[in-house]
Amino acid sequence: MTEILYIHPETPQPRLIRQAVDVIRNGGLIAYPTDTTYALGCGIGEKNALDRLIRLRQLDKKHQFTLLCHDLSALAIYAKVENPDYRLLKSHTPGPYTFILKGTTEVPRRLMDPKKRNIGIRVPDHPICQALLAEHGEPIMTSTCHLPNDEFPLTDPQDVRDFLQGQVDLVIDGGFCGVMETTVISMADGDGPEVIREGAGPVDSIY
């Protein structure tokens, strides 16, 4: 049975945020709103929750996973960043961007491309996300709530509740989200930023 929490998108109720984080800490899989679309999330080391997410989205072994971070303080732990790249990240976070970086040994192998050893880093500009991350105290493994064979990711909370009933442990209904996914910027090769996917974040200030 999927639990539903109605959390205010601008002033998240602390009691409900704690309930949601308890689900994550207990190995659960959640659906939650972001500054782009709805997303799926779980604890970084939760193998069972990650397996459920992979089955739900029908992802292959090469899928690039992302760590949702409260701010850039987690970078030194989970990713390798040169100073010029850090300045670019700092100027575009929080916001609708995912940055692909070289992962460190702190990142579970299952979250990275087996050959490239890259990891996505994202700092969202959404009160519910920020409240979840602050309460949790560490990044959350995240993936767009984009179901197989659907043209677009889920953005309507009613659709999220309907389609994910029984497939996730918790749905946070935080109202409608946007229809565009994050803009994905790779800086893993050391040759400067490369736009992998143009999405909600403007790219004119990347170069």
C-alpha positions in Angstrom: 0.0 0.0 0.0 1.4 3.4 -1.0 1.2 6.1 1.6 0.3 9.6 0.4 1.5 12.8 2.1 0.2 16.2 1.1 3.0 18.6 1.7 2.8 22.3 1.0 5.1 23.2 -1.9 6.3 26.5 -0.5 6.2 25.9 3.3 6.7 22.1 3.8 5.3 20.9 7.2 8.3 19.6 9.3 6.3 16.8 10.8 5.4 15.4 7.3 9.0 15.9 6.1 10.2 13.8 9.0 7.7 11.1 8.0 8.9 11.1 4.5 12.6 10.9 5.5 11.7 8.0 7.8 10.5 6.1 4.8 13.8 6.8 3.0 15.9 5.7 6.0 13.9 2.5 6.3 14.9 1.5 2.8 11.7 2.8 1.0 11.2 4.2 -2.5 9.4 7.5 -2.7 8.0 9.8 -5.4 8.3 13.5 -4.8 8.1 16.9 -6.6 11.1 18.9 -7.8 11.8 22.2 -9.6 11.3 20.3 -12.9 9.2 17.1 -12.9 8.3 14.5 -10.3 11.1 12.2 -9.4 11.8 8.9 -7.7 14.2 8.7 -4.8 15.8 6.4 -2.2 18.7 6.2 0.1 22.1 5.9 -1.6 23.0 2.5 -0.3 19.5 0.9 -0.4 19.9 -1.9 -2.9 16.4 -3.2 -2.7 14.9 0.2 -3.3 17.2 0.8 -6.2 16.3 -2.5 -7.8 12.6 -1.6 -7.5 13.3 1.7 -9.2 15.2 0.0 -12.0 12.4 -2.4 -12.6 9.8 0.4 -12.4 11.6 2.5 -15.1 13.0 -0.6 -17.0 16.5 0.9 -16.9 19.5 -0.8 -18.4 22.9 -1.1 -16.7 24.3 1.9 -18.5 21.8 4.3 -17.0 23.3 7.4 -15.4 22.0 7.9 -11.9 22.0 11.2 -10.0 22.6 12.2 -6.4 20.2 14.9 -5.2 22.2 17.2 -2.9 21.2 19.9 -0.4 24.1 22.0 -1.6 27.6 21.7 -3.1 29.2 20.6 0.2 28.7 17.0 -0.8 30.9 17.4 -3.9 34.2 16.6 -2.2 32.8 13.3 -0.9 31.0 12.0 -4.1 32.6 13.7 -7.1 35.9 15.0 -8.4 35.7 18.6 -9.4 38.3 21.0 -10.8 38.2 24.7 -9.7 36.8 26.1 -13.0 34.1 23.4 -13.0 33.2 24.2 -9.4 32.7 27.9 -10.3 30.2 26.8 -13.0 28.4 24.5 -10.6 28.2 27.2 -8.0 26.7 29.8 -10.4 24.0 27.3 -11.6 22.9 25.8 -8.3 20.4 25.4 -6.9 18.5 25.1 -10.2 17.2 22.8 -12.9 20.5 21.3 -13.9 22.2 17.9 -13.5 26.0 17.9 -13.7 27.8 14.7 -14.8 31.1 14.4 -13.0 33.7 11.7 -12.2 32.6 9.8 -9.1 34.7 9.0 -6.1 34.9 5.6 -4.3 32.2 6.8 -1.9 29.6 6.3 -4.7 28.2 2.8 -4.9 29.3 1.1 -8.1 25.6 0.3 -9.0 24.9 4.1 -9.4 27.7 4.7 -11.9 28.4 3.8 -15.5 30.6 0.7 -15.1 33.2 2.0 -17.5 33.1 5.7 -17.2 32.6 5.8 -13.4 30.5 9.0 -13.7 27.8 10.3 -11.4 25.1 13.0 -11.8 25.0 15.7 -9.2 21.9 17.9 -8.8 21.0 20.7 -6.3 17.3 21.4 -6.7 15.6 24.7 -6.2 12.4 23.4 -4.5 11.4 23.8 -0.9 10.2 20.2 -0.5 13.4 18.8 -1.9 15.5 21.1 0.2 13.6 20.2 3.4 13.9 16.4 2.7 17.7 16.7 2.1 18.2 18.9 5.2 16.3 16.4 7.4 18.0 13.4 5.8 21.4 14.8 6.2 22.9 13.2 3.1 22.1 13.1 -0.6 19.3 11.0 -2.0 19.6 8.8 -5.1 17.2 10.2 -7.6 15.8 9.5 -11.1 13.1 11.3 -13.1 9.6 9.9 -12.7 9.5 8.9 -16.4 7.6 5.6 -16.9 8.3 3.1 -19.7 6.6 3.9 -23.0 5.4 7.3 -21.7 6.4 10.3 -23.9 6.7 12.7 -21.0 7.6 12.4 -17.3 4.9 12.7 -14.6 4.1 16.2 -13.5 0.5 15.9 -12.3 0.2 14.7 -8.7 -3.0 12.8 -9.5 -1.2 10.9 -12.2 1.7 10.2 -9.8 -0.7 8.8 -7.2 -2.6 6.7 -9.8 0.3 5.2 -11.8 2.6 4.6 -8.8 0.0 3.1 -6.4 1.5 -0.1 -5.0 4.8 0.5 -6.7 6.4 3.0 -4.4 6.2 3.2 -0.6 5.3 6.9 -0.5 4.1 9.6 -2.8 4.6 13.2 -1.7 1.8 15.3 -3.3 3.3 18.8 -3.6 1.1 20.1 -6.4 1.9 20.3 -10.1 5.5 20.4 -11.4 6.9 21.5 -14.7 6.9 19.5 -17.9 10.6 19.7 -18.7 13.4 17.6 -17.2 16.7 19.1 -16.1 19.4 20.3 -18.4 22.2 17.9 -18.3 25.8 19.2 -18.4 28.8 16.8 -18.5 32.1 17.9 -17.1 33.5 14.4 -16.6 36.0 14.5 -19.4 38.0 17.5 -18.3 37.5 19.3 -21.6 35.0 21.9 -20.4 31.2 21.7 -20.2 29.2 19.7 -22.7 25.4 20.0 -23.0 24.1 16.4 -23.0 20.4 17.3 -22.8 18.8 20.7 -23.1 15.9 21.0 -20.6 14.5 23.4 -18.1 17.8 25.1 -17.4 19.0 27.7 -19.9 22.2 26.8 -21.6 23.3 30.3 -22.9 25.3 30.9 -19.7 27.0 27.6 -19.7 29.9 28.5 -22.0 
